[in-house]
Amino acid sequence: MEFFNEKGYETLNPAWPGDSETVESSRTNAGLIANRGVVEIADSYAKIIETLPEPPIVIGHSFGGLITQVLLGRGIAAAGVAIDPAPIKGVWQLPLSALKASLPVLGNPFNLKKAVSLTFNQFNYGFSNAIPEKEAKEIFDRWTIPAPGRPLFQAAFATLNPNAETKVNTANTTRGPLLITGGENDHIAPPILGKASLKKYNSSVVTEFKLFEGRGHSLILDHGWKEVAEYAMAWLQKQGF
């Protein structure tokens, strides 16, 4: 946010419904975020967008990248950057690393309505496998909070559900441009998922994919975050924003 602010952009970072104001309070009050689904989260952002003077650029990571695409497909965002996003409905590929990284949540059906926390080993496999363990531990201790299990179940079983909440209006030709990224070594959202999402979109609207070599799912949190921010900004400026 500070990086974009310094370049003249005004930034907002609204929480998901149920998130508390601090990491500690989010950990203490995990039940508040439990059982929140993709549509509820997307709708909460849509309501915020309604209060803005103009459609915003939306940038999101992981499930935030999926939410970015939902909002862009609704036609209420000027442009979108989906960083290593969760798969949209229609992406059927399931790499083994993504399955292994998701099992701590999907392995227990009772997690559907719960808020789930990862152990460090689980986090390190899914998120921080591409950085030194010391840095991974620092990120884990400082930033991780419980998250609702429901979105992960919604993405995992979207193919079986004709009304899946992870469905994106990829046919919308009036939407803004979209950048999808992938980290080469991302375990939980491997690049194949982002590339598969790219192929779902109407080719008449700007939709591009960028691979970040050697990067994992922690690419927006770790020491290399600026590489991602700089590329996203340059891409947005190329699109006229």
Disulfide bonds with the S-S distance in Angstrom:
none
